[in-house]
């Protein structure tokens, strides 16, 4: 099997111990016969779509691409050790009373994992990705901008840690 992954998923591929793979931002049939990529990506080859917008999604994505089930849950948990906020929100059942309007699905996943209430009508803050800055100009509540794919680490743990750090200031 010839595996190809995108740069945003390469760290997960490495963590599960896959050694032989190619990296391509837009995988094609020429790159391999199985792609590991973000769930919103579309390709014309067999693929394993993963999500990395919350700690739980990263955990489940690692399990999904660990074909041989070589990693125990404890080993996967250890990958979070250098990312205290990502580890904190891994199994977060805490709910808070802060209502937020969110302008993207990937940020909704992140905000929900931190216990924010997603609310498009009665909200305290507006959370949006940097590429939608023009769409939030008329909002009257405080704006929280989150960097998107172009301006963030390719490492999903580091990327999520930074997003959690920004949003935790609201709590």
C-alpha positions in Angstrom: 0.0 0.0 0.0 1.3 3.4 -1.0 0.2 6.1 1.5 0.1 9.8 0.9 -0.8 12.4 3.5 -1.2 16.1 3.6 1.2 18.4 5.5 -1.5 19.1 8.1 -1.8 15.4 8.9 1.8 14.3 8.6 2.5 14.5 12.4 -0.3 12.0 13.1 1.1 9.6 10.4 4.5 9.8 12.1 3.1 9.2 15.6 1.4 6.0 14.6 4.7 4.7 13.2 3.9 4.8 9.5 7.4 5.0 7.9 6.8 4.9 4.1 4.5 7.7 2.9 4.6 10.7 0.6 3.4 14.2 1.5 1.4 16.3 -0.9 -0.9 19.2 -0.2 -3.3 17.9 -2.9 -2.9 14.1 -3.1 -3.6 12.4 -6.4 -3.6 8.8 -7.7 0.0 9.4 -8.8 1.0 9.9 -5.2 -0.4 6.8 -3.7 -3.5 4.6 -3.3 -4.5 5.7 0.2 -4.7 9.3 1.4 -4.7 10.4 5.1 -6.1 13.9 5.1 -8.4 16.4 6.8 -12.1 15.4 6.6 -13.0 18.5 4.5 -10.5 17.6 1.8 -11.7 15.8 -1.3 -9.6 13.4 -3.3 -10.1 10.8 -6.1 -8.3 8.0 -4.2 -9.3 5.9 -1.2 -8.8 8.0 1.9 -9.0 8.1 5.6 -10.5 11.4 6.6 -9.4 12.7 10.0 -10.5 15.6 12.2 -8.1 17.6 14.4 -10.2 20.5 15.7 -10.4 19.3 19.3 -8.3 17.1 21.5 -10.9 14.2 21.3 -10.8 14.4 17.5 -7.0 14.2 17.5 -7.2 11.2 19.8 -9.8 9.4 17.7 -7.9 10.3 14.4 -4.8 8.7 15.8 -6.7 5.5 16.6 -8.3 5.6 13.1 -5.0 5.6 11.3 -3.3 3.2 13.7 -4.1 0.3 11.3 -2.4 -2.4 13.3 -3.7 -1.1 16.7 -0.1 -0.9 17.9 -0.8 2.0 20.2 -2.6 1.7 23.5 -4.8 4.5 24.8 -2.1 5.4 27.3 0.5 5.7 24.6 -1.8 8.0 22.6 -2.5 10.0 25.8 1.3 10.5 26.2 1.4 12.4 22.9 -0.6 15.2 24.7 2.0 15.5 27.5 3.7 18.5 25.9 0.4 20.3 25.3 -1.2 21.0 28.6 -4.3 22.7 27.3 -4.9 20.1 24.7 -4.6 17.5 27.4 -6.9 19.5 29.7 -9.7 19.5 27.2 -9.3 16.0 26.0 -12.1 14.6 28.1 -13.7 17.9 29.2 -17.2 17.6 30.5 -17.1 21.1 31.9 -19.7 23.5 30.6 -19.4 27.2 31.0 -22.0 29.9 30.7 -20.3 31.8 27.9 -22.2 32.0 24.7 -20.3 32.4 21.5 -21.2 32.9 17.9 -18.8 31.0 15.7 -18.1 31.6 12.0 -16.7 28.2 11.0 -17.3 24.5 11.6 -13.7 23.8 12.6 -13.8 26.5 15.3 -17.2 25.3 16.5 -15.6 21.9 17.3 -12.9 23.7 19.2 -15.2 25.9 21.2 -17.6 23.1 22.0 -14.7 21.0 23.3 -14.0 23.8 25.8 -17.6 24.0 27.0 -18.7 27.1 25.3 -22.3 27.4 24.3 -22.7 27.9 20.6 -25.4 30.5 20.1 -26.1 32.7 17.0 -28.6 35.0 18.6 -27.6 35.7 22.3 -23.9 35.6 22.5 -21.0 37.2 24.4 -18.2 36.9 21.8 -17.8 36.3 18.1 -15.1 33.7 17.2 -14.0 33.6 13.6 -11.1 32.4 11.4 -8.8 35.1 10.0 -10.0 34.5 6.5 -13.5 35.7 7.4 -12.5 39.0 8.9 -14.6 41.0 6.4 -17.7 39.1 7.3 -17.6 40.0 11.0 -17.1 43.8 10.6 -20.7 44.6 11.5 -20.7 42.5 14.7 -21.2 44.5 17.9 -19.8 41.9 20.4 -16.1 41.4 21.0 -14.3 39.7 18.1 -11.9 36.8 18.7 -9.8 36.1 15.6 -8.2 32.6 15.2 -5.5 32.0 12.7 -6.3 29.5 10.0 -4.3 26.9 8.0 -1.9 29.3 6.3 -0.6 30.9 9.4 -0.4 28.1 11.9 1.8 25.1 12.8 1.3 22.0 10.7 1.5 20.0 14.0 -2.1 19.5 15.0 -1.3 19.5 18.7 0.6 22.8 18.6 -2.1 24.3 16.4 -4.9 23.3 18.8 -2.8 24.3 21.8 -2.6 27.9 20.4 -6.3 28.0 19.7 -7.2 26.8 23.2 -4.8 29.4 24.6 -6.6 32.2 22.8 -10.1 31.0 23.7 -9.2 30.2 27.3 -8.7 33.9 28.0 -12.5 34.2 27.6 -13.2 31.9 30.5 
